[in-house]
Amino acid sequence: MRKALLLAVVLVTFGALYAVWSYDDGGGIDVRPPDVEVDTPALREAKARIGMEDCAPGDGEPVEGGLPELTLPCLGGGTDVELSSLRGPMVINLWASWCGPCEEEMPVLQAFHEQYADRVAVLGVDNQDVYPGRALALAERTGATYPSLVDVGGEVLSEEAFAVARRGLPAFVFIDEEGKVVGSTNASGGVESIDQLEDLVADYLGIEL
């Protein structure tokens, strides 16, 4: 009887895991997140209240060494963005509502955005975050109004361009004017000042601000 009960528990557990994880055609593990709505009336209202900017698709074609051909929705509603269409100079910041260092650095990113948006764009990617309402609440607390995409299932982590984020968040990816990924870094603890972010931009994008 005890063995039968143990077998039943194992089978149920395996079934639950298989519903979330399955192997993709390339032999890797495909993580299937629960359905998460990132565009609802309540989220749109919150986004409008914050004054968060809409996501803007680029007009470029995929390039070698560029961002993947992957489309992500905009946090709180708006235009979906094909990553491979984006052109820089651009700083992409991967963050999440559950990431403490992300919260610490978001005011720095906002200050950078306010000061240099005409020279270097800032784009967030809310990564592996199934609570878009909490993500917008974090943006409101920190005053972040730069646009942010949503990657609920962490799809970008399987792409080489975003490999740096596999080591944890926050992480940065730098895109040049041709759409190529010219550098990335996992900023342990997050950036603490505009000067620090300016140095990263100078190092990876070659732009002195």
C-alpha positions, 0 to 999 in steps of 0.5 A: 500500500505504501509503495503504491502511494509513493508511486502515485505521488511520483507520477503526479509530481512528474506530470506537474513538472512535465506540464511546465518543462518539456524538451524543445527540438534542439534538445534543450529544456523549454520552460513554459510559464503560466499565462500572464496578461501584460496588457489589461485595463488596470495595467494600462491605467497604471502605466499611464499614471506613471507616465511610462513611455511606450515601446518603439519598434525599430525599422532595421532588418536582422543583422549578424551579431545582432539581437535575436528575431524574437518579439516581446510585448510592451509592459502595461500594453502598447506596441510589441517589439521585434528585437532584431529591428532595434538600432542603437546606440542603446542600453538594454537593462534586464530586470525584474520586480523581485530583484533588489539590486534592480530596484536600487539602480532604476533611479540611476537609469531614469536619471541617465534616460532624462539626461541622455535619451537623445544620444543613448536610448534606454530600454528595459526588459522585465525578465522572468517576472509573472507579476506585471502589476508588481513590475509597474509598481516598482517602476512607479516607486523608482520614478522609471518612465523609460520603456520596458518590454516583458519576457515572462518566460525568460525566452531571451536567456536562450539567446547568445545576445542575452547570455550574460543574464543567465548569471543573474539580474540586473544585466546590461546589453549594449547595441550599436547604431548598426544593431549589433551587440557590442558588449554585455555585463552582469552588474553585480549589485546594480549600477550606483551612479550615472558616472558608472553607467557613463563609463559602461557606455564609453567602454562598450559603445565608445561614446563619451557623455 
